[in-house]
Amino acid sequence: MSIRLRLLLSNLAMILVPIIFVCLSALLVALLFRGDIKELRNIYLPPEHYDHMTEKNQILIDVHKETMKNPGTFLDQSYLQKIDLQLTKTGGTSLVVRKGKQLIYVPKKLTGLEMNELPPFGFFGEVDPVERIDHQFISIKKLDFFYPDGAEGSLFFVTDASSFAKFVRTSFPILFIGLIIILIGTNGLLTYYVSRSIIRPIRGLQKAAKRMEEGDLTLPIPVTSKDEMGQLAQGFEEMRVRLKESIEKQLAYEENRKELIANISHDLKTPITTIKGYVEGIRDGVANSPEKIDRYMQTIHSKSNELDHMIDELFLYSKLDLQRLPFHFEQIRFDHYLQDFVEELRFDLEEKRVEIALNIEKGDYLIIGDREHLKRVITNIVDNSLKYIDKPDKVLSFHLSTVDEHVLFKMTDNGPGIAEENLSIIFDRFYRVDTARGTEKGGSGLGLSIAKRIIEEHHGSIWAESRQGQGTTISFTLNKAGEEK
């Protein structure tokens, strides 16, 4: 239930409960003074109600007319008994007749009625029509008239008060106080329930915000409802999770930055040390012949090129890491692209005894990609394989196929293979198979890491499959042009 609906129902309840309380109080007060619920009809029912005359009312009207026409008939006991019987049958009312200072007719059930308990002649007030006479509550209506001899006469119509009216009269203070307690309790419970359902989650969010302010993002924020407060708590929880992930990612970046600086320092120091050593050898006269000087200069040139290549790859990796490397995407027939690359590669490796095979299955190989960056990916994969193949006859096998809506590229070599536990980390930056991290094989250790970043920018995936002694297969997928968004 939403907070808005909860507040609406609470307000309605706080309006309806006092209205009901007022109605019940009015009813109790009316019963207290009128004596019977039936008597209230004469006060609140519309005038057309009186058009419907009850038998009891007809008898009372006839009796009233008789007092004016033939008042002497009210001395006849048989007539009085007849009227009393009719009143008893129609409304449970009894007739009492008084002449002067004496009661000339009293029914048996009212034998305990005393003269002084009846209102005097000529008194028309009805301040309290409910009387307690002989341990019972009765309602009295009086009709005054004069007998033929001029004596004062009164007809009393005595009706038993309802049991409910009796209960109200005896228990009115308790009932009234009980209604007040119910009113206060209802409003109190509604206020407590509604405020608790709002304040309690807010306090929980305050505690969570305090923990987040202190840097504690480990404790989850519970979502206990589906209302607005639950949605707010869910928003806080999502913010906590994202903030925690952001901080963890930032810490990981910081750790990677430290590792990158250490790796760069290590990898750059090796060729620089070599260059310094050969320069000092030339300057100190160690190279004392033209042939040795030429060999030293060739080494210095080779290490300088290696150092320049390493710096270029570090710069490229940094631009990829910062997502500042521009990509120029266009439609490419990847099968034709790979054929051209393999032909060029065969020409470049012609003198290094490298056997190159190419197998392209039939299919649609139209992709959206960057030619230069894809060339760098394949080149890095080839260079990495050639660097570690330990056989005199080196073999590189290229295979191109389609899988669903993807183009699948595979390159397999006949190298020593990679241990299974290392397959998941060969695309990490600065990873090398040799644990000593030496650079005698050349390279920066960033080739496969750069290839992975470029493939990811093409919304593809790259992975390796290998067994020690059985070569290695590097594969990557690219989306077909029709599926590129």
Number of C-alpha atoms within 10 A of each C-alpha: 9 13 15 11 11 16 15 12 14 18 15 11 15 18 12 12 17 18 12 13 16 13 12 15 17 12 16 21 16 16 25 20 16 21 30 22 16 11 12 14 12 12 9 9 10 9 9 7 11 12 7 8 9 11 14 17 15 11 15 15 12 11 18 16 12 14 21 12 10 12 18 14 15 23 15 11 12 11 12 20 16 12 17 20 16 18 22 16 12 13 14 15 21 24 24 22 21 21 19 15 13 10 16 16 20 19 16 9 8 14 10 12 16 11 12 8 10 16 16 14 17 13 10 12 8 13 8 12 17 25 17 13 15 12 8 11 20 21 21 23 15 19 18 19 18 16 20 11 8 9 11 16 23 24 21 20 19 19 21 20 23 17 12 14 23 21 13 20 19 12 11 18 11 11 17 17 11 12 18 15 12 15 16 15 12 16 19 12 12 19 16 13 14 15 12 12 16 16 14 12 19 15 11 14 19 12 13 22 17 12 14 16 10 9 10 13 20 11 12 12 20 15 17 12 15 14 18 14 21 17 14 16 23 18 14 19 20 14 12 21 17 13 14 17 13 12 13 12 12 12 12 12 13 12 11 13 12 12 14 16 11 11 17 16 11 14 21 17 13 15 21 14 12 15 21 12 14 19 18 13 15 17 10 10 11 13 18 11 11 9 10 13 18 12 14 19 16 12 15 20 13 14 19 16 13 18 22 13 15 21 16 13 18 19 12 16 21 14 13 16 12 9 11 10 12 10 14 10 14 12 13 17 16 22 22 12 14 20 15 11 14 16 12 12 15 16 9 11 12 12 8 11 12 17 14 17 14 14 13 15 11 10 12 16 24 19 23 22 25 18 17 11 19 18 15 15 21 20 17 19 19 18 13 18 25 18 12 15 18 12 11 9 11 17 19 18 15 20 16 21 18 19 10 8 16 20 23 20 21 18 21 23 24 21 24 18 21 20 13 12 8 14 16 11 12 20 22 15 19 19 18 20 14 9 7 7 16 14 17 8 11 15 21 24 24 22 27 25 19 25 24 20 20 23 19 15 15 21 14 17 17 20 16 20 16 20 15 12 12 14 18 22 23 20 19 21 23 26 24 22 20 10 11 13 7
